[in-house]
């Protein structure tokens, strides 16, 4: 589940050219990440991609998409 979260951060950065969570220090970053709030990706990207990133960046591990579910999504199958 941690790897899915990491990939979600990378995909977000590729879309937005910035990190989903920005802070001035580690304590602030911890607080921001724990809240799980980040700006949406630009609207030039599909709604499916936006939803996928949201599922990948869920703070609660049990709410985050699993590897099996990730690879079974049509949007991911089309990439592969």
N, C-alpha and C positions, 0 to 999 in steps of 0.2 A: 504493500500500500504506500510506503514511503517513496518507492520508485515512481509510482503513478503520479504522486504529488510533484515530484521533481520534474517529470516530463511535462506535467501541466504548466509548471513555471516556465520551462523552456519554450513550449508552444506559445504561451502568452507573450513572452519576450519577442519571439519571432514575429508575432502579429502586431505588437504595439511598439516595438523597439524600446521598451523599458520594462523594468521588473514589475510584477504585480503588487509587490509589497516594498515600499520605500520608507526608510527611517534613517535617523541621524546616528543611532547607536544600537547595540544589541538589545538592550532592554526595551527600547521603543519598538524595534523590529519584532521582538517576541510578542508584545502587546498587539501589534497590528496583525500579525499572522494569526494569533489566537482568535481575533475577531472574525477573520476570514472574509473581510470585505476588500474588494478591489474593483477598479473601474472595468466596465465592459470593453471587449475588444471592438475595434472600429467596425462600423456597419458594412464596410466593403466585404467582410467575411460572412460566411453563411451562419444562419441561426444554429444549425447543427454543430458547427465548430464552437460557437459561443457556449452552447449547452454542454458540450463535451468538456471544455475547459472548466466550466463551473463544477461539473461532476468530479473532475480530477483534483480540483483545489478545495474540496470539502475539508474542513478542519477535523471533523470527527472521522476517524479511520473507518468505522463501521458504516458510515454514510458514503464514503468515497467509492468510486467505481473500482471493481476488481479487475485484475489482468484478463481473466477469462471474458468478462463482460466487455471490457475495452476492445479486445481483439475480435469480438463477435459483432461489433457495431458496423453498420454498412459504411459509414464515413471512414472508418479505419481500414476496412477491407478494400475500399477503393484506393486508398493511399498505398496499400501493400500490393 
